[in-house]
């Protein structure tokens, strides 16, 4: 069984990000984006992989991908993730503390005054 990362290896870090079964195609211009989409669809077809139309977004200036909001203004964490951190109850057990630290490590650079946002 060929993995999705192997199938798209020639495009990863050039115009494609793959995470499990999610594929993000990014490009500098609309014309380049259409070419990149054609390359992605060609690979999907060659490997007999299907997409679900209801999960696809094309030629958009803003989208949500893996908990991030990606737009022409940059990449930000989804505001719901920040709300989750703000509403988190103080951890009382080690596992709760580990969960909180893991979550904060994921979103730290997007939280003001945390060192990267």
Beta strands, then each sheet from edge to edge (+ up, - down):
strand 1: 16-19
strand 2: 22-25
strand 3: 62-65
strand 4: 68-71
strand 5: 74-77
sheet 1: 1+ 2-
sheet 2: 3+ 4- 5+
end
